[in-house]
Amino acid sequence: YAIRFPDLPGTNSQGNDLANAIYMARDALATWLDYLIDENEVIPNPSRARDIPLDDGQFTTMIDIDMTAYRRHKSSKAVKKTLSIPSWLNEEAEAHNVNFSAILQEALKEHLGIQTNHK
């Protein structure tokens, strides 16, 4: 499946099946809109589906994205957290040169079911 965004020339995507194509389209759309926002460019209003010319076998669909969540999720801004662990665990971890930040991030991502690797 090939996907194009008629209101955003040059923004295209594709996928092996419809679900994959829509997943990839969300990423392409979010990436392009993120660029436009960063560059203070105007984001065009979306066309109405009925106004988009189609060839045989083509169809329109809505691609939904939450730009606030996308931009927050891709942000690498670090925040400082204060936490408590047992002293024996701290001593063991320090003896093994554990990177507490990295371990906490990995554990939080696993606990929350987040599979992306945002650094």
C-alpha positions in Angstrom: 0.0 0.0 0.0 1.3 3.5 -0.9 0.1 6.5 0.9 0.3 10.1 -0.1 -0.7 13.3 1.6 -2.1 15.7 -1.1 -1.8 18.7 1.2 1.8 18.0 2.0 3.7 17.6 -1.3 6.5 15.1 -1.1 5.2 13.5 2.1 4.5 9.8 1.2 4.6 6.5 2.9 4.0 2.8 2.3 3.5 -0.5 4.0 3.2 -4.2 3.4 -0.4 -4.3 4.4 -3.0 -1.6 5.3 -2.3 -1.6 9.0 1.5 -1.3 8.4 0.9 1.4 5.8 -1.2 3.5 8.3 1.4 3.0 11.0 4.1 4.2 8.7 1.9 7.1 7.5 1.4 8.3 11.0 5.2 8.4 11.4 5.7 10.2 8.1 3.0 12.7 8.9 4.1 13.4 12.4 7.7 13.8 11.3 6.8 16.3 8.5 4.4 18.3 10.8 7.0 18.4 13.5 9.5 19.9 11.0 6.9 22.5 9.9 6.3 23.4 13.5 10.0 23.7 14.3 10.5 25.9 11.2 7.5 28.1 12.1 6.0 27.2 8.7 2.2 27.2 8.0 0.5 23.9 8.3 -2.1 23.6 5.5 -5.6 22.8 6.3 -6.5 19.2 5.3 -8.6 18.7 2.2 -12.0 17.2 2.5 -11.9 13.6 1.5 -14.6 14.0 -1.2 -12.5 16.7 -2.9 -9.4 14.5 -3.5 -9.3 13.0 -7.0 -8.8 9.2 -7.0 -7.8 6.7 -9.6 -9.4 3.2 -9.8 -8.4 1.1 -6.7 -7.5 4.2 -4.6 -9.4 5.3 -1.5 -9.1 8.0 1.1 -8.6 7.5 4.8 -8.0 9.7 7.8 -4.5 9.4 9.5 -4.8 10.5 13.1 -1.9 11.7 15.2 -1.5 13.5 18.5 1.3 16.1 17.8 1.5 17.1 21.5 2.1 13.5 22.6 4.5 13.0 19.6 6.6 16.0 20.4 6.6 15.2 24.1 7.6 11.6 23.5 10.5 12.5 21.2 11.8 15.2 23.5 15.1 14.2 25.1 14.9 16.8 27.9 16.0 15.2 31.1 14.3 15.8 34.5 15.9 15.1 37.8 14.1 12.6 40.1 14.9 11.9 43.7 14.2 8.4 44.9 15.1 6.0 47.7 16.5 2.5 47.5 17.9 0.3 50.3 21.5 1.1 51.1 22.7 -2.5 50.4 21.2 -2.3 46.9 22.9 1.0 46.3 26.3 -0.4 47.4 25.9 -3.5 45.1 24.9 -1.3 42.2 27.8 1.1 42.7 30.2 -1.8 43.0 29.1 -3.0 39.6 29.2 0.5 38.1 25.5 0.6 37.4 24.2 3.6 35.5 21.2 4.3 37.7 19.6 6.6 35.1 19.8 4.1 32.3 18.5 1.3 34.4 15.5 3.4 35.7 14.7 4.5 32.1 14.8 0.9 30.8 12.7 -0.4 33.7 10.1 2.4 33.3 9.8 1.7 29.6 9.4 -2.0 30.2 6.8 -1.4 33.0 4.8 1.0 30.7 5.1 -1.2 27.6 7.0 1.5 25.7 9.0 -0.2 22.9 10.7 2.8 21.3 14.2 3.8 22.1 14.1 7.6 22.9 17.4 8.9 24.2 
